[in-house]
Amino acid sequence: MSLKFMLPSVLAVTAGLGLVGCGKPAGDATSATKVAVEGHSGGGWWCDEHGVPEEVCAQCNVKLVADFKAKGDWCKEHERPDSQCFVCHPEKEAEFAAQFEAKFGKKPPQPEGHEKHEHAEPVKS
């Protein structure tokens, strides 16, 4: 079959797939600044898993990583923005929790993988 006869079929299939999309409702579109994750109780605004607003959650939205790294805001040890590293900066968890409480009037869910971590003490000479 020649390309001349296949082209209309290819275009029709491509157009059809474009209309079908990914099967999610139009309001659930993923963008570089918002990730809709099913099962999160913050109505798409809050990342239950990581304890920060979805729009800044670089652990859910890898498109944000480069911006955090370019700003020097990156914890290499825990692979997340340093400003969101509750292991190294437990006080940051309270700051983000206050945002959730201001919006929803209740405490946020405990982020997953909430572990204590001790950094090695600097060697004194």
Backbone torsions as a table, in degrees:
resi	resn	phi	psi	omega
1	MET	NA	136.4	-176.0
2	SER	-83.4	159.7	179.2
3	LEU	-60.2	-34.6	-179.8
4	LYS	-58.2	-37.8	-178.7
5	PHE	-86.3	-24.4	-178.9
6	MET	-80.4	-29.9	-174.9
7	LEU	-54.8	-47.6	178.4
8	PRO	-59.8	-37.2	179.6
9	SER	-67.4	-43.6	179.6
10	VAL	-62.6	-44.1	179.1
11	LEU	-63.1	-40.5	179.9
12	ALA	-64.4	-43.7	179.6
13	VAL	-65.3	-44.6	179.7
14	THR	-61.3	-44.2	178.9
15	ALA	-63.6	-41.3	179.1
16	GLY	-62.4	-41.9	178.8
17	LEU	-66.6	-36.6	178.4
18	GLY	-63.2	-35.0	178.9
19	LEU	-73.8	-33.9	-178.9
20	VAL	-72.2	-42.3	179.8
21	GLY	69.8	-153.2	-175.9
22	CYS	-91.4	-3.6	179.0
23	GLY	92.7	-3.1	177.6
24	LYS	-87.8	151.3	174.5
25	PRO	-60.8	154.0	-176.0
26	ALA	-56.4	-32.4	-178.8
27	GLY	-73.0	-9.1	-177.8
28	ASP	-99.4	19.0	-177.5
29	ALA	-63.0	139.7	177.9
30	THR	-92.0	134.9	176.1
31	SER	-129.1	177.0	-178.6
32	ALA	-67.3	-20.4	-177.8
33	THR	-111.8	-2.3	-179.6
34	LYS	-146.1	130.7	177.8
35	VAL	-120.7	119.4	177.2
36	ALA	-87.5	115.1	-178.0
37	VAL	-117.2	121.2	-179.9
38	GLU	-63.7	143.1	177.7
39	GLY	93.0	-6.9	177.9
40	HIS	-85.3	133.9	-174.0
41	SER	-84.6	-7.1	-178.3
42	GLY	-82.5	19.4	177.0
43	GLY	61.1	31.1	-178.1
44	GLY	84.8	-6.7	179.9
45	TRP	-90.7	-29.8	-172.3
46	TRP	-120.3	137.1	175.4
47	CYS	-93.6	102.1	179.6
48	ASP	-59.2	-38.5	-174.6
49	GLU	-64.9	-38.4	-173.8
50	HIS	-113.9	-7.0	172.5
51	GLY	75.3	30.4	178.0
52	VAL	-139.9	163.5	174.4
53	PRO	-61.4	141.9	-178.4
54	GLU	-53.5	-39.4	-174.1
55	GLU	-64.9	-16.0	177.8
56	VAL	-117.1	7.3	-176.8
57	CYS	-80.8	97.0	-179.0
58	ALA	-74.6	-14.1	177.0
59	GLN	-78.4	-27.4	176.1
60	CYS	-92.5	-34.6	-176.1
61	ASN	-116.9	92.6	-176.1
62	VAL	-64.2	-14.5	177.0
63	LYS	-66.3	-19.6	-179.3
64	LEU	-84.6	-16.7	-173.5
65	VAL	-57.7	-47.3	-177.0
66	ALA	-58.7	-40.1	179.7
67	ASP	-64.6	-44.2	178.6
68	PHE	-63.1	-43.8	179.6
69	LYS	-64.3	-40.3	179.8
70	ALA	-62.9	-30.8	179.2
71	LYS	-83.9	-2.2	-177.3
72	GLY	76.1	17.5	-179.0
73	ASP	-104.0	74.5	-178.3
74	TRP	-149.1	130.4	174.7
75	CYS	-96.6	104.8	-178.5
76	LYS	-65.3	-35.7	-177.2
77	GLU	-64.9	-37.3	-175.3
78	HIS	-112.3	4.8	174.3
79	GLU	52.7	56.7	177.4
80	ARG	-160.7	164.9	176.4
81	PRO	-57.8	139.3	179.6
82	ASP	-61.5	-34.5	179.1
83	SER	-69.4	-9.7	178.0
84	GLN	-119.1	10.5	-178.7
85	CYS	-88.8	95.0	-178.4
86	PHE	-73.0	-15.2	177.1
87	VAL	-71.7	-48.8	-179.6
88	CYS	-81.8	-30.6	-176.0
89	HIS	-130.7	75.1	-177.2
90	PRO	-58.6	-25.0	178.9
91	GLU	-65.3	-25.3	179.3
92	LYS	-67.0	-31.6	178.8
93	GLU	-60.8	-41.4	179.0
94	ALA	-65.4	-36.4	179.2
95	GLU	-64.1	-44.8	178.6
96	PHE	-69.6	-38.3	178.5
97	ALA	-60.4	-36.7	178.9
98	ALA	-63.1	-35.4	176.5
99	GLN	-63.3	-43.9	179.6
100	PHE	-63.1	-46.9	-178.5
101	GLU	-61.8	-37.8	179.2
102	ALA	-65.0	-35.3	-177.3
103	LYS	-82.5	-41.1	-171.9
104	PHE	-110.0	-8.6	178.2
105	GLY	71.2	20.4	177.0
106	LYS	-152.0	166.9	179.7
107	LYS	-73.0	146.4	178.7
108	PRO	-75.2	161.3	174.0
109	PRO	-64.3	151.4	177.9
110	GLN	-67.1	126.7	178.2
111	PRO	-60.6	149.3	178.5
112	GLU	-70.9	154.9	176.1
113	GLY	66.3	27.5	-178.7
114	HIS	-74.3	99.8	-176.8
115	GLU	-123.3	155.0	174.2
116	LYS	-81.4	146.6	-178.6
117	HIS	-145.8	134.3	178.6
118	GLU	-115.1	128.3	175.0
119	HIS	-83.9	150.5	178.4
120	ALA	-64.8	139.1	177.5
121	GLU	-70.6	142.2	176.8
122	PRO	-62.8	144.4	179.7
123	VAL	-75.4	125.7	179.1
124	LYS	-92.2	135.3	-179.2
125	SER	-103.8	NA	NA
